[in-house]
Amino acid sequence: MRLMKIEDIPRLGKKINQLKKRIVRAETNGNYEKVEFRKMRIKKIKDMINELMKKK
């Protein structure tokens, strides 16, 4: 995994929004097995953002 920088925060925010859209689509289709994994990915990305903000 590469080192993250402050400049990567907007890209990570965009990734979170993409995952949220996929969660909504999966829930409407009834595909709940992917929802939990995507929620876990969102949590992981938020943790990465928090770590970057602490370094700032």
N, C-alpha and C positions, 0 to 999 in steps of 0.2 A: 504494500500500500504506500502510496506516495505521501509526502508531507503536504499538509493542507496550509493554505495561506488565507489571510483576511479577504483577498480578492475572490476566493472561491465561494463565499457565502451566498451571493446571488444565484450562482449555479446550483448550490445545494437547495436553496429555497424553491427553485424551479422544479427540481427533482421531487421535492415533497409535494408540490402541487400536482405533478403528474401522477404520483402514487395515490393521492386522494381521489383524483378523477377515476383511476382504475378501480379503486375500492367501491366507489359509487356504482360504476358499471357492473362490477362483479356481484354486488348485492342485489341489483335489480334482476340480474340473470340467474340468481340463486346459486352462484358458485362461491360458497363460503369458505372453502378450503384455502383459497388464495388470499382472502381478506386478512386473516391473522398474520400471514407472512408479510404482507405489505405494511400492516400496522407496525410490525416489528422493525421493518426497514426504516419507516418514518421515525421511530423512536431512536434508532441508531444514528440517523442523520442529524436529528435534533441534538443528540449528545455531542456529535462532532462539532456542530455550530457553537454549542456552549463552551467546549474546550477552546475553540478559536477565540471566543470573546473573552475568556479568562486570560489568555496570553496577551491580549490587547491591553 
